[in-house]
Amino acid sequence: MYSKGLSEEEEHQFIALASKLDARMTAELYNAIALKFATIAVEAVTLRIKDKVVEVLLAKRSENDVHYAGQWHSPGSILRAEDAPDEIDAIGDFGKAFKRIEVENGCRFKSIQFIDWLFHRVVRGPVLAMVFTCEIDGEPENGRFFPIDNLPEPFIEHHRPIISRAVAHYRQTKI
């Protein structure tokens, strides 16, 4: 028996090609594969209180983004195979994913707290999102803060419940 949609020969070719891949791949190849598997996202919802108003850090996607061109979002990262420890059975953390988010935003996190899981389907496929609240000192080099009740448009819709969960937790612990 072979995978649905592939002939025996195609399945063997796919296996041979997949074995050549390292952890990095083009966005086009990733998007084709991501539709078939659940991915894990690190959602770093960066919040602050300014003038008694809760604000969230948002960034705008590139106009070349295949699915979310020019849309605002709360920055995060998909976990990659290279994020795992090199040693078998070693326990790792999500430091590499958070580092990518810091680089993307041009900031350093001063606090990171896990708050919730969210399993949903987005246009790229099913995603298990690990939602974190984060704080930074100062202003980011990229992106900007917006009041949570005045998010800019166009906005990536599946980020609304992620931000809502983070804000609810933040209000319980910070306000």
Rosetta blueprint (number, residue, H / E / L):
1 M L
2 Y L
3 S L
4 K L
5 G L
6 L L
7 S L
8 E H
9 E H
10 E H
11 E H
12 H H
13 Q H
14 F H
15 I H
16 A H
17 L H
18 A H
19 S H
20 K H
21 L L
22 D L
23 A L
24 R L
25 M L
26 T L
27 A H
28 E H
29 L H
30 Y H
31 N H
32 A H
33 I H
34 A H
35 L L
36 K L
37 F L
38 A L
39 T E
40 I E
41 A E
42 V E
43 E E
44 A E
45 V E
46 T E
47 L E
48 R E
49 I E
50 K E
51 D L
52 K L
53 V E
54 V E
55 E E
56 V E
57 L E
58 L E
59 A E
60 K E
61 R L
62 S L
63 E L
64 N L
65 D L
66 V L
67 H L
68 Y L
69 A L
70 G L
71 Q L
72 W E
73 H E
74 S L
75 P L
76 G E
77 S E
78 I E
79 L L
80 R L
81 A H
82 E H
83 D H
84 A L
85 P L
86 D L
87 E L
88 I L
89 D L
90 A L
91 I L
92 G L
93 D L
94 F L
95 G H
96 K H
97 A H
98 F H
99 K H
100 R H
101 I H
102 E H
103 V H
104 E H
105 N H
106 G L
107 C L
108 R L
109 F E
110 K E
111 S E
112 I E
113 Q E
114 F E
115 I E
116 D E
117 W E
118 L E
119 F E
120 H E
121 R E
122 V E
123 V L
124 R L
125 G E
126 P E
127 V E
128 L E
129 A E
130 M E
131 V E
132 F E
133 T E
134 C E
135 E E
136 I E
137 D L
138 G L
139 E L
140 P L
141 E L
142 N L
143 G L
144 R E
145 F E
146 F E
147 P E
148 I L
149 D L
150 N L
151 L L
152 P L
153 E L
154 P L
155 F E
156 I L
157 E L
158 H L
159 H H
160 R H
161 P H
162 I H
163 I H
164 S H
165 R H
166 A H
167 V H
168 A H
169 H H
170 Y H
171 R H
172 Q H
173 T H
174 K H
175 I L
